[in-house]
Structure formats: structure tokens, C-alpha cells
Amino acid sequence: MQIWAPLMALLVATPAAAQDETSLRQADAAQHEAARTRNADALAAMMHPGFEVNSPEGEMWSRAKTLELWRNRGIGHESFDRTVESVILDGSVGVVAGREVVRPSVDSIAGKRRADGAQPVERRFTNVWLWKEGRWWFLARHANEKSKRPVP
């Protein structure tokens, strides 16, 4: 599977054929694959210099901090599935949103925080993309763990 990671990064770094929903979905799928496989180099290639994430840990992380965490195993998952529920395009901005189910790696920040044996966690996510210089740049992300509703 590692053979595909550099190819996915190249697909995002290469100018897309068009600024449309198909190319936006392809960029987001490449980001998901890079995150799923902990490919920090592929993530770096697609991240805008001003990238920030509102993390599931309740903190804002810069591009530099996010990449450092990917490289040092602070972020990572044993499994990571994503379902896109909404895609919005307006001018040079694209937004992809939906739900994710992750099982944090035990050595990640989330894995160390959780005391549940790395059980699957459902999250909501929003990825913001910027069309610039003929390609999609990963500009911002928000992800939060979905709270469990109390049983009445």
C-alpha cells in the first residue's frame, strides 16, 4: 500500500484538469489516503502554507505542528474510514464535509487520551480547500468527536 502514497501525493501536487467537484473530491480522497497511511510527506505536499486544523483534541494546530505530529506519531489511526456527505464549491473555495470513523493508534495523542482500548470513534469533519495556481490546496480542517447522546 505504501507504493500508492507517493502517487497520491503526485496527483494532488499536479495541476488538476479542472476546478470542479470531481477534482475537489479527488484531492480530498488523496488527503484521506495520506492521513490513513500516516504519509506526512504527501500531506505536506497538499497543505497550504497557512493551513490550520481545529483538532479533535480541542486545540488549533498550525501546519508545522500538524506535520510534526504526523511525523512523530502524535496523530495516527489503526483504521480510518470517511463518508463524504456534502461538497460545496464557490469560486476558489471548496468544502468537503461528512463523518469519519477512526480507531486511534495507541501511540497517538487520541489513543493515549482514551482509556477504551482504542475503540472506534465517530467524528464529524469539515475540510476546506483553496483553488490556487491550478490545483487544490488543503487550507483548513475541523474535526470533532461525536458525543454520545444520553439514553432517555
Number of C-alpha atoms within 10 A of each C-alpha: 5 10 7 12 22 13 13 21 22 15 18 26 18 13 15 19 10 13 19 13 15 12 18 27 16 16 24 24 16 22 24 17 21 23 19 18 19 19 20 19 15 24 25 19 16 26 22 18 14 12 20 21 21 17 16 16 13 12 9 15 17 16 20 13 13 21 20 14 17 18 15 13 17 19 21 26 24 15 13 18 14 19 12 15 9 11 15 13 15 7 9 12 17 23 21 20 21 16 20 20 18 21 19 24 20 20 15 18 16 19 21 15 13 13 10 9 12 18 14 16 15 18 17 17 22 20 19 21 26 20 19 13 9 13 22 29 26 26 22 20 20 17 20 18 18 15 9 7 6 5 4 3
